[in-house]
Amino acid sequence: MIKTKKLVTYLVIVLVALICAVNYQLFIFPNRFAPAGLNGICTMIQYVSGISVGFMNLLINLPLAIWVYFSVSKPLALRSMVYVVTFSLALLILERIDLSAFAYDTASSAILGPLVGGVINGFCYGQLLKASAYTGGTDFVAALIHKRHPDKSVLGLIFALNVCVAVSSYFVYDHQLEPVILCILYSFASNNLSERVIRSGRRAVRCEIVTDYPDSLSKQIIDRLHHSVTLLPGQGMYSGKKTSVLVCIINKTQAQELASIIRSFPHTFAVFSQVSEVMGNFRHLTRTGEEELELLDHGDGKAV
């Protein structure tokens, strides 16, 4: 089972790299703007000199990956290099294929190309982090800095680099403001979607239920929602009556069904609150009550 999860994980990384390479060829290169990060710098160099992004991406990330391998995490470096190598080779191959019939340029709409490109990149980046891998570049730099200085945030460094890319694109692309705006739009779409992808499986609803029927209510929650419940003793401070408090974490889509269960018990009320993130070593159950198996293997160097 472990070997299968590792194989699936590497296949996902390869697939994500291929999608990103196609994304660059169809929505980034034809639209005369630079995406964020080191690939943005490589894109501008390619525009000016003709040196392939695929070649530069591999040349820059190889020494960084070796550094991460020995200083941070071997699995993280290996998985990230699978992405980097696949992405770079795919770009070099796609350069020899005429994709002009499928490429989208800004002739009809200036923002759609970068917007779609950013959405695709954000989705891919989120999936890559779930597989405990990086795209290289600023991710490697951030990992190295965090390893040596865990108390310092690398967000400022990444932000400064992205600002430099956006400002530099003004001079690279014929002193036009549009490439700067497109870079910002691309980064905004990519960052927001990747954040949603990463957090999508961790958001939930916390429910605190005050009831006199803890056993019957818990059984219905477990049977119908396939979530366990924590029982806490309680006491009403106005009446002094002993009662029970049930605490459970459920998916957002199950909130309405839980509310209907609670309504069937007299003198029972609940408080619902949004949970931005759920983490820990606990079992995820399917609708049939069986333990849910994770598709991806996270190794010992999680990127999320």
Secondary structure, 3 states (H helix, E strand, C coil): CHHHHHHHHHHHHHHHHHHHHHHHHHHHHHHCCCCCCHHHHHHHHHHHHCCCHHHHHHHHHHHHHHHHHHHCCHHHHHHHHHHHHHHHHHHHHHCCCCCCCCCCCCCCCCCHHHHHHHHHHHHHHHHHHHCCCCCCCHHHHHHHHHHHCCCCCCHHHHHHHHHHHHHHHHHHCCCCCHHHHHHHHHHHHHHHHHHHHHHHCCCEEEEEEEECCHHHHHHHHHHHHCCCCEEEEEECCCCCCEEEEEEEEECHHHHHHHHHHHHCCCCCEEEEEEECCCCCCCCCECCCCCECCCCCCCCCCCCC
